[in-house]
Amino acid sequence: MSLAGFKKQLNKANQFMSEKIGGAKGTELDEEFMEMERKVDVMGKLVDDLINKTHEFLQPNPASRAKLAAYGSFQKIRGQAKNTLYPQPEGTLGEHMQKHGQDLGEESLYGQSLIDAGESFKRLAEVKYSLEENVKQNFLEPMSHLQTKDLKEVNHHRKKLSGRRLDFDCKKRKQTKGGMFTFSSLYLVNVRALKTLLV
């Protein structure tokens, strides 16, 4: 970092401390902008909660969910990225019903009804697998994209704007104290801050 860049960072840190501790007034942001920032924060929390709660809905057993996550990570490390499905309890119940129904024999009415009920439960498990895949593809993936790309970019620009606002306030404060900053340097800082807002 150059000496000028280091000096600029010190000035921003000084301005930040002056605002937080010393009670110096920073440039007030527009109410509409503050509301947009609040909505972005709410949206970030909302996306996190929705992703977690949707995973819990699709895979309600926390032990199985943790086991699958660990198994998936292990497979990725080994280079065998195979997608393991969550064992639907209906499918497991259906398999056991069919197995025990066959053990009783098809001539037994109870055995036959166990086989039929087991088949129905296995179909229900297939429908739930289809639902899980559909939700992952059409809901979770777009939410994850929103979380990892869009909200991350918005927060990056918010951080840039905050730094430029501190730089602007520092130069404005030094100018009012009789510093050597000119109107053109203040204008340049203001233009950079506005560019951040528009991007």
C-alpha positions as CSV (number, residue, x, y, z in Angstrom):
1,M,0.0,0.0,0.0
2,S,1.3,3.4,-0.9
3,L,1.8,6.1,1.6
4,A,-1.2,8.1,0.3
5,G,-3.4,5.0,0.5
6,F,-2.2,4.4,4.1
7,K,-2.9,8.0,5.0
8,K,-6.4,7.7,3.5
9,Q,-7.1,4.6,5.6
10,L,-5.9,6.4,8.7
11,N,-8.2,9.3,7.9
12,K,-11.2,7.0,7.4
13,A,-10.4,5.2,10.7
14,N,-10.1,8.6,12.4
15,Q,-13.5,9.7,10.9
16,F,-15.1,6.4,12.0
17,M,-13.8,6.8,15.5
18,S,-14.9,10.4,15.6
19,E,-18.4,9.4,14.6
20,K,-18.7,6.5,17.0
21,I,-16.9,7.9,20.1
22,G,-16.6,11.6,19.6
23,G,-20.2,12.2,18.5
24,A,-19.1,13.8,15.1
25,K,-22.0,13.9,12.6
26,G,-21.5,11.9,9.5
27,T,-23.3,12.6,6.2
28,E,-26.9,11.6,6.6
29,L,-28.1,8.9,4.3
30,D,-31.5,9.2,2.6
31,E,-34.5,7.6,4.3
32,E,-35.3,5.6,1.2
33,F,-31.7,4.3,1.1
34,M,-31.9,3.4,4.8
35,E,-35.1,1.5,4.2
36,M,-33.5,-0.3,1.3
37,E,-30.6,-1.3,3.5
38,R,-33.0,-2.6,6.1
39,K,-34.8,-4.6,3.5
40,V,-31.5,-6.1,2.3
41,D,-30.7,-7.2,5.9
42,V,-34.1,-8.7,6.3
43,M,-33.8,-10.5,3.0
44,G,-30.4,-12.0,4.0
45,K,-31.9,-13.4,7.2
46,L,-35.0,-14.5,5.4
47,V,-33.0,-16.5,2.8
48,D,-30.9,-18.1,5.5
49,D,-33.9,-19.2,7.5
50,L,-35.8,-20.4,4.4
51,I,-33.0,-22.5,3.2
52,N,-32.5,-24.1,6.6
53,K,-36.2,-24.7,7.3
54,T,-36.7,-26.1,3.8
55,H,-33.9,-28.6,4.4
56,E,-35.5,-29.5,7.7
57,F,-38.9,-30.0,5.9
58,L,-37.4,-32.2,3.2
59,Q,-35.2,-34.2,5.6
60,P,-36.9,-34.0,9.1
61,N,-34.5,-36.4,11.0
62,P,-31.5,-34.3,12.1
63,A,-29.3,-37.3,12.7
64,S,-29.9,-38.6,9.1
65,R,-29.4,-35.1,7.8
66,A,-26.0,-34.8,9.5
67,K,-25.1,-38.3,8.4
68,L,-25.9,-37.5,4.8
69,A,-24.0,-34.2,4.9
70,A,-20.9,-35.9,6.4
71,Y,-21.2,-38.7,3.9
72,G,-21.5,-36.2,1.0
73,S,-18.4,-34.3,2.2
74,F,-16.5,-37.6,2.5
75,Q,-17.5,-38.5,-1.0
76,K,-16.4,-35.1,-2.4
77,I,-13.0,-35.5,-0.7
78,R,-12.5,-38.9,-2.3
79,G,-13.6,-37.6,-5.6
80,Q,-16.7,-39.7,-5.8
81,A,-19.4,-37.0,-5.8
82,K,-22.4,-39.3,-5.7
83,N,-25.7,-37.8,-4.6
84,T,-27.1,-39.9,-1.8
85,L,-30.8,-39.6,-1.3
86,Y,-32.4,-39.1,2.1
87,P,-34.1,-42.3,3.2
88,Q,-37.8,-41.6,3.2
89,P,-39.4,-43.3,6.2
90,E,-42.4,-44.3,4.0
91,G,-40.1,-46.1,1.6
92,T,-38.3,-48.0,4.4
93,L,-41.7,-48.9,6.0
94,G,-43.0,-50.1,2.6
95,E,-39.9,-52.3,2.0
96,H,-40.4,-53.9,5.5
97,M,-44.1,-54.4,4.9
98,Q,-43.5,-56.1,1.6
99,K,-40.7,-58.3,3.0
100,H,-42.8,-59.5,5.9
101,G,-45.9,-59.8,3.7
102,Q,-43.9,-62.2,1.5
103,D,-42.6,-64.0,4.6
104,L,-46.2,-64.6,5.6
105,G,-47.0,-65.9,2.1
106,E,-49.3,-64.6,-0.6
107,E,-52.1,-67.0,0.4
108,S,-52.4,-65.1,3.7
109,L,-54.8,-62.2,3.4
110,Y,-52.8,-60.3,6.0
111,G,-49.6,-61.0,4.0
112,Q,-51.3,-59.8,0.8
113,S,-52.5,-56.6,2.4
114,L,-49.0,-56.0,3.8
115,I,-47.6,-56.4,0.3
116,D,-50.2,-54.0,-1.2
117,A,-49.7,-51.4,1.6
118,G,-46.0,-51.7,1.2
119,E,-46.2,-51.0,-2.5
120,S,-48.4,-47.9,-1.7
121,F,-45.9,-46.6,0.8
122,K,-43.0,-47.1,-1.7
123,R,-44.9,-45.1,-4.3
124,L,-45.5,-42.4,-1.7
125,A,-41.7,-42.4,-1.0
126,E,-41.1,-41.9,-4.8
127,V,-43.5,-39.0,-4.8
128,K,-41.6,-37.4,-1.9
129,Y,-38.3,-38.0,-3.7
130,S,-39.8,-36.2,-6.7
131,L,-41.0,-33.4,-4.5
132,E,-37.6,-33.1,-2.9
133,E,-35.8,-32.9,-6.2
134,N,-38.3,-30.4,-7.5
135,V,-37.9,-28.2,-4.4
136,K,-34.2,-28.4,-4.6
137,Q,-34.1,-27.5,-8.3
138,N,-36.8,-24.8,-8.4
139,F,-36.5,-23.2,-4.9
140,L,-33.3,-24.0,-3.1
141,E,-30.9,-23.4,-6.0
142,P,-32.3,-19.9,-6.8
143,M,-32.3,-19.1,-3.1
144,S,-28.7,-20.2,-2.8
145,H,-27.7,-18.1,-5.8
146,L,-29.4,-15.1,-4.3
147,Q,-27.6,-15.7,-1.1
148,T,-24.1,-16.4,-2.5
149,K,-24.1,-14.0,-5.4
150,D,-26.7,-11.2,-5.3
151,L,-26.8,-10.4,-1.6
152,K,-23.0,-10.7,-1.4
153,E,-22.6,-8.2,-4.2
154,V,-25.0,-5.8,-2.6
155,N,-23.2,-6.0,0.8
156,H,-19.9,-5.5,-1.0
157,H,-21.2,-2.2,-2.5
158,R,-22.7,-1.2,0.8
159,K,-19.2,-1.6,2.4
160,K,-17.6,0.4,-0.5
161,L,-20.2,3.2,0.0
162,S,-19.5,3.3,3.7
163,G,-15.8,3.7,3.1
164,R,-16.4,6.4,0.5
165,R,-18.8,8.2,2.8
166,L,-16.1,8.2,5.5
167,D,-13.5,9.5,3.1
168,F,-15.9,12.2,2.0
169,D,-16.8,13.2,5.6
170,C,-13.1,13.3,6.5
171,K,-12.2,15.5,3.6
172,K,-15.2,17.7,4.3
173,R,-14.3,18.0,7.9
174,K,-10.6,18.9,7.1
175,Q,-11.8,21.5,4.6
176,T,-14.0,23.2,7.2
177,K,-11.0,23.2,9.6
178,G,-9.0,25.1,7.0
179,G,-7.2,22.1,5.4
180,M,-5.7,22.0,2.0
181,F,-8.5,20.0,0.3
182,T,-10.1,21.7,-2.7
183,F,-13.6,21.7,-3.9
184,S,-12.5,19.5,-6.8
185,S,-11.2,16.8,-4.5
186,L,-14.5,16.9,-2.6
187,Y,-16.4,16.7,-5.8
188,L,-14.4,13.6,-6.9
189,V,-15.1,11.8,-3.7
190,N,-18.8,12.6,-4.0
191,V,-18.9,11.3,-7.6
192,R,-17.2,8.1,-6.5
193,A,-19.8,7.6,-3.7
194,L,-22.6,8.2,-6.2
195,K,-21.1,5.7,-8.6
196,T,-21.2,3.1,-5.9
197,L,-24.9,3.8,-5.3
198,L,-25.7,3.5,-9.0
199,V,-23.8,0.2,-9.6
